Amino acid sequence: MSIKTELQNTIADMVDDKRGILAADESSPTIKKRFDGINVESSEENRRIYRSLLLDTEDLGLYISGVIMFEETLTQKDNNGVLLPELAWSKKIVPGVKVDKGKGPLSGAPGDLITRGLDGLGERLETYKKQGARFAKWREVYPVSTHNPTPLGRSANAEMLARYAAVCQEKGIVPIVEPEVLMDGDHEIQRCADVTTQVLHAVFHALHCHHVSLEHMILKPNMVLPGKACRTAGAEEVAVATIKVLRRTVPAAVPSINFLSGGQGPEEATINLNAINQLGQQLKAPWQLSISYGRALQQPALHAWQGKAENISAGQQALLKRARLNSLAHQGKYEVSMEA
Ligand code: 13P
């Protein structure tokens, strides 16, 4: 099979008008934080049990088309000895993997961050592909302040995302490109809109310069929101601001935009997605507007599970509920009364 056909097939298996992506790729420090919240030790075995719970959820494939795994999960098995990537694909959920190696300060640009992990990426992708991964994810993070992100921060981060995406496509792996403008801070929604516009503009310029095929990638951006310490915006305001920025920056060739939840509550993230899709339909947005939520899909499942074998089914029901309601929001058909 040619590389192009491989990429096309993966996009076809991941992008439709009802399903979204489950981000279950928490790095070791992040999953420890989540497990600390329910007093569960972050051992390899507990991570295996928890991620098996997620992927073994009956009917999850009706609402979820892809799962982003942490490297470790690719080689873990469920209680029946089935590798977790195979378990996912048995439900028509495409397995993928987070490939960045975490963030640190960007020298020469105080306050900006940069992600590591490009060295040896091609070889790592070949290994992940043999383990079943068909797509990858790389996240760059942009803190917002009066002077961040700086022009250097924007161009350096865009360059990283583009170089990562180009290596992925060369290997037949669909890249999820994730530039995350953080919600932290007391800035107004307009500041988030301005920063997100500049960031996406730089990212798509770099993708173009690195000959990345826009038809064979997925964009994972933040929604446009006011800073957490400023206020909470209504869904309509979020939708108007988000769609305006996306229409100005994201080419129609990109098949799907899958938002991160970024610290929004589970219901808030669904309500906002629904409003974005209703407006997107009115304006004939050219891309799917779906999810790649981590916390907003998993939080209720984690809390229902509590690390106890007898709660596995409750955890799965909680996950399935969020997945189903987000699928409705993806279609602009969600209503808050459906939460009951
Ligand atoms: P959240 O939806 O919890 O922000 O996580 C998505 C993700 O993958 C961040 O990189």
Residues whose N, C-alpha, C, O or C-beta is under 5 A from the ligand:
A	BS01	13P	A23 R139 L260 S261 G262 G263 S292 Y293 G294 R295 A296
